[in-house]
Amino acid sequence: MRSAPTPPPSSERAARHAPPGAARTTPLAGLDRVPWDEIRDSSGSAEAIPRLLDEVAWGDPETARGALSDLRGRICQYGFVVEQATAATVPFLWELARWPQVSCRAQIIQLLKSIADARQWESTATVYPKLLNHRENPVVWERAARQAVRSRRSALEDLLAEDDSEIARATTELARAIGE
């Protein structure tokens, strides 16, 4: 007996991981346009970042929090040291922070605030200016990451209007950090 042909897998990320009844669109649609294997996070290659973002988007609350914690360690280690992959990750964090289906939105906003506040490499470069001469300049990464956070600040108004007090509080802190 022959079985029915299996349809080819969908190219949509959301269709693979969406829980029953969830919308079939995702803010992570552009993940495949970032050359994650060519950039670095605190662990080395940033290739794991798309998987972690996907788990934050579609995971149950425990999975999402765990993935966000791992992601934080990779792109904003210790809460103040950004990496090369940080700026590329920020637009996806903004999208997830605005997406109601995501269970850890307030924590994502807090991560964006940490990135906006990051000045570790700039502070180090004032004492050790030779840091600016390195081929891979972490001061540039830090500035790009902060700019990536600021470039999406138009989302603040919607987030501040949220009924969730934890999201509103985190958004207020983020707004202060980026001077809004």
Secondary structure as UniProt FT lines:
FT   HELIX           13..17
FT   TURN            20..21
FT   TURN            27..30
FT   HELIX           31..33
FT   HELIX           36..38
FT   STRAND          40..41
FT   TURN            42..43
FT   STRAND          44..45
FT   HELIX           46..48
FT   HELIX           49..58
FT   HELIX           61..75
FT   STRAND          76..77
FT   TURN            78..80
FT   STRAND          81..82
FT   TURN            84..85
FT   HELIX           86..98
FT   TURN            100..101
FT   TURN            103..104
FT   HELIX           105..117
FT   HELIX           120..127
FT   HELIX           129..133
FT   HELIX           138..151
FT   HELIX           153..155
FT   HELIX           156..160
FT   HELIX           165..177
FT   TURN            178..179
//
